Amino acid sequence: RERFQRAVDVAPDYFGGYRGLAAVDTLSGDTRRAEERLRRAHELAPLEPGVVTDLAGLYMDAGHVDEALSLFERASELAPKRSEYRLAMAEAFLAAGRLPEARQQVEEARGLRTRNRRFAGAPDELLFRATLLEIDQHRAGEVRSRDECETVVGLLDAAEGYLALAAEAGLAEDLLRKDHKRISRKRRGVEEECGPAADLAGDG
């Protein structure tokens, strides 16, 4: 915090110091102050997509999905060749349960470049999570027909395929471990609901 404050003191018209302070505020739980810093950064650099994305992320964390989506879209317009902003939009669509839009953003992101290694494997990991949400939508009904169980088990296998691709692309180990736990719990739940039908698509 002291270093970013010094940056603001030295260069009060540069957005970077405010953006850094906002990150510290977010980590310390002071989201109101973080929003103030990011708004100031945005005033100074309205065409900086990173600032727009940070502000969108703050709205996402607060549950304001529509506002976040609008800002993510703006960031993508500002940097149309950068994949991370498309992926951020996909994440927001996932949070809203809008799976077709999420998948569309992922596919559009695939052909774009990224500057950050932490996005390795992100497209397939997002498709993995989208597929898990689709499974939940199928499981929301009370009827467990054989056809429905076959569909859900097929989706489970598809999700595991996406996760394997994400791992191959270099997905971070902590995310990989978390996602393996997710798919294991999901498969156990499906097996409890569908019984023998859960074996229709194989072991996965």
C-alpha positions in Angstrom: 0.0 0.0 0.0 2.8 2.4 0.9 4.5 1.8 -2.5 1.4 2.4 -4.5 0.6 5.5 -2.4 4.0 6.8 -3.1 3.4 6.3 -6.9 0.2 8.3 -6.6 2.0 11.1 -4.7 4.7 11.2 -7.4 2.4 10.9 -10.4 -1.1 11.8 -9.4 -2.2 11.9 -13.0 -1.1 8.3 -13.7 -3.7 5.6 -13.4 -1.3 2.8 -12.3 -1.0 3.9 -8.7 -4.7 4.1 -8.2 -5.2 0.7 -9.8 -2.6 -0.8 -7.5 -4.2 0.8 -4.4 -7.5 -0.6 -5.5 -6.0 -4.1 -5.7 -4.8 -3.7 -2.1 -8.2 -2.4 -1.0 -9.9 -5.4 -2.6 -7.6 -7.8 -0.8 -8.2 -6.1 2.5 -12.0 -6.2 1.9 -12.6 -2.5 1.5 -14.5 -2.8 -1.8 -16.1 0.7 -1.5 -12.7 2.3 -1.4 -11.4 0.0 -4.2 -14.3 1.2 -6.4 -13.4 4.8 -5.7 -9.7 4.2 -6.7 -10.7 2.3 -9.9 -13.2 5.1 -10.8 -10.4 7.6 -10.5 -8.1 5.3 -12.5 -10.8 5.1 -15.2 -11.1 8.9 -15.3 -7.4 9.1 -15.9 -7.3 6.3 -18.4 -10.7 5.7 -19.9 -9.2 3.7 -22.8 -7.2 1.3 -20.6 -8.9 -2.1 -20.8 -7.2 -3.4 -17.7 -8.8 -0.8 -15.6 -12.2 -1.4 -17.1 -11.8 -5.1 -16.4 -10.7 -4.6 -12.8 -13.8 -2.5 -12.3 -15.9 -5.1 -13.9 -14.4 -7.8 -11.6 -15.3 -5.7 -8.6 -19.0 -5.6 -9.8 -18.9 -9.3 -10.4 -17.7 -10.0 -6.9 -20.6 -7.8 -5.6 -23.1 -9.8 -7.7 -23.8 -7.0 -10.1 -23.5 -9.2 -13.2 -25.2 -6.9 -15.8 -23.0 -4.0 -14.9 -19.9 -6.3 -15.0 -20.9 -7.7 -18.4 -21.3 -4.2 -19.8 -17.8 -3.3 -18.7 -16.2 -6.6 -19.9 -17.8 -5.9 -23.3 -16.2 -2.4 -23.3 -12.8 -3.9 -22.4 -13.1 -6.3 -25.4 -14.0 -3.4 -27.7 -10.9 -1.6 -26.5 -8.6 -4.5 -27.0 -10.3 -6.8 -29.6 -7.2 -8.9 -30.2 -6.7 -9.9 -26.5 -8.3 -13.1 -25.4 -8.4 -12.5 -21.6 -11.2 -10.0 -22.0 -13.3 -12.4 -23.9 -12.6 -15.0 -21.3 -13.6 -12.6 -18.5 -16.9 -12.1 -20.3 -17.3 -15.8 -20.5 -16.8 -16.0 -16.8 -19.5 -13.4 -16.2 -21.9 -15.2 -18.5 -21.3 -18.4 -16.6 -22.1 -16.6 -13.3 -25.4 -15.5 -14.9 -26.1 -19.0 -16.0 -26.1 -17.9 -19.7 -24.3 -20.9 -21.1 -24.6 -20.3 -24.9 -23.2 -16.8 -24.5 -20.4 -18.1 -22.3 -19.4 -20.8 -24.8 -19.5 -18.2 -27.7 -17.0 -16.0 -25.9 -14.7 -18.9 -25.2 -14.7 -19.9 -28.9 -14.0 -16.3 -29.9 -11.2 -16.1 -27.4 -9.4 -19.2 -28.8 -8.1 -17.4 -31.9 -6.8 -14.4 -29.9 -3.6 -13.8 -28.1 -2.9 -13.4 -24.4 0.0 -11.9 -22.6 -0.5 -13.7 -19.4 0.5 -17.3 -18.7 -2.1 -17.6 -16.0 -4.7 -18.0 -18.7 -3.1 -21.2 -19.9 -5.9 -23.8 -20.2 -8.6 -21.3 -19.4 -10.8 -21.8 -22.5 -11.2 -25.5 -21.9 -11.5 -25.0 -18.1 -14.4 -22.6 -18.7 -16.1 -25.1 -21.0 -15.6 -27.7 -18.3 -17.4 -25.5 -15.8 -20.1 -24.6 -18.4 -20.7 -28.3 -18.9 -21.0 -28.9 -15.1 -23.7 -26.1 -15.0 -25.5 -27.8 -17.9 -25.5 -31.0 -15.9 -27.0 -29.2 -12.9 -29.7 -27.9 -15.2 -30.6 -31.4 -16.3 -30.5 -32.6 -12.7 -32.9 -29.9 -11.6 -36.0 -31.8 -12.7 -37.5 -34.6 -10.6 -37.8 -37.1 -13.4 -34.8 -39.5 -13.9 -35.6 -41.3 -17.1 -33.1 -43.5 -18.8 -32.6 -41.1 -21.6 -32.0 -38.2 -19.2 -29.4 -40.2 -17.3 -27.7 -41.1 -20.6 -27.5 -37.4 -21.5 -26.1 -36.4 -18.1 -23.5 -39.2 -18.1 -22.4 -38.1 -21.6 -22.0 -34.6 -20.3 -19.9 -35.8 -17.5 -17.6 -37.5 -19.9 -17.5 -34.4 -22.0 -16.6 -32.3 -19.0 -13.7 -34.7 -18.1 -12.5 -34.3 -21.7 -12.4 -30.5 -21.4 -10.5 -30.8 -18.1 -8.0 -33.1 -19.7 -7.4 -30.6 -22.5 -7.1 -27.8 -20.0 -4.5 -29.8 -18.1 -2.6 -30.5 -21.3 -2.6 -26.7 -22.1 -1.0 -25.9 -18.7 -3.9 -25.2 -16.3 -2.6 -24.2 -12.9 -2.3 -27.2 -10.5 -4.5 -25.7 -7.8 -7.3 -25.2 -10.2 -6.8 -28.7 -11.6 -7.1 -30.3 -8.2 -10.2 -28.3 -7.4 -11.8 -29.2 -10.7 -11.0 -32.9 -10.3 -12.8 -32.8 -6.9 -15.8 -31.1 -8.6 -16.2 -33.7 -11.3 -15.8 -36.5 -8.8 -18.5 -35.2 -6.6 -20.8 -34.6 -9.6 -20.3 -38.1 -10.9 -21.1 -39.6 -7.5 -24.2 -37.5 -7.3 -25.3 -38.7 -10.7 -24.6 -42.3 -9.8 -26.8 -41.9 -6.7 -29.7 -40.5 -8.7 -29.5 -42.7 -11.8 -28.2 -45.9 -10.4 -27.1 -48.4 -13.1 -27.9 -45.8 -15.8 -24.8 -43.9 -14.7 -22.7 -46.8 -16.2 -24.2 -46.4 -19.6 -21.5 -44.1 -20.9 -18.6 -46.0 -19.4 -16.3 -45.2 -16.5 -15.2 -41.8 -17.8 
